[in-house]
Amino acid sequence: MKPRIHPVSRPVVFRDRAGGAAFLTRSTADSDQRVEWEDGNTYPVIDVEISSASHPFYTGRGRVVDTAGRVERFERRYGKRENPTD
């Protein structure tokens, strides 16, 4: 690695505003806001709108799209192919 070209990586707290969760990780991002973490140290905090704690894909609250109904409707409308390998 070349010296003096990489950004500084530091511990940062990311706080999910929607889910109320917070996690400590390393990042090159910095913030003027600070928060005291569970270990007693103070870290920069970055508020995010959504994270894995509140995203529907990770929480299981997402919708399932009915693709089978779309395929059947397409086949009724335009017919099935005679030879699907063509």
N, C-alpha and C positions, 0 to 999 in steps of 0.2 A: 504494500500500500504506500502511496506517496504521502509524505508528511504535509500537514497544514492545508489539505484540500477537503477533508471530510468534516461535516458538521458535528458539533458536540452533542453527544447523547447523554441524557440525564433522566433520573426518575421523575415521572409526571403522573398525576392522578387524573383519570378521565371519569367524569361524572355524567351518568345518563339522566337527563331531565325527565324523560317520559317514564322510565322504570324505577328511578330512585336508586339504582345501583351505582357503585363506584369501584374502580379497580386501579391498582398501581402498576405501572409498566414503564419501560424505558422509551423515550421518544426524543426527537430533535426539536419538537415544538416547545415553546415557552409561553408563559402567561404572567401577567402582573398580579393576578389573584393567587392567593395561597390558601392552603387548607392543612389542618393538622391531621395526620393519618393515624391509624391504630397503633403504630410503633412509637408514637410520640414525636416524630420528626415532622417538619413542615415542608410541603411540596407544592409546586405550581399545580393549579387545577384548571382543566379545560372542560367546559360543559359541551356535551354533544346532544343532539336531538334524539338519536336512536342508537342502540347498540344491540349486542346479542341478547341482553337481558330483556329487551322490550320488542325486538323485531319479530313479526308474526312467523317468519320461516323457522326461527330457532325456538320459539315458545310453543309452536304447534297450533296457533290460533289462525293460521292462514287458510285461505279458501282453496278448494280443489277445483280445477277447471275441468269441465266435462268435454274432453276431446273425443271420446267415443261417439257421443251424440253428434258431433260435428262431422265426423267421418261418415256415419250412417246417413246423415242428411245430404251430404255431398254425393254419396253413391246412389241414393234415391233420385236425386235431381239429375245427375249426369250419367248414371249407370256404372256398373263395374267394368273393369278392363277385361277383355277376353284372355289375353296372354300377358300376365304381369311382368314377364321377363323382357318384353320389348321396350 
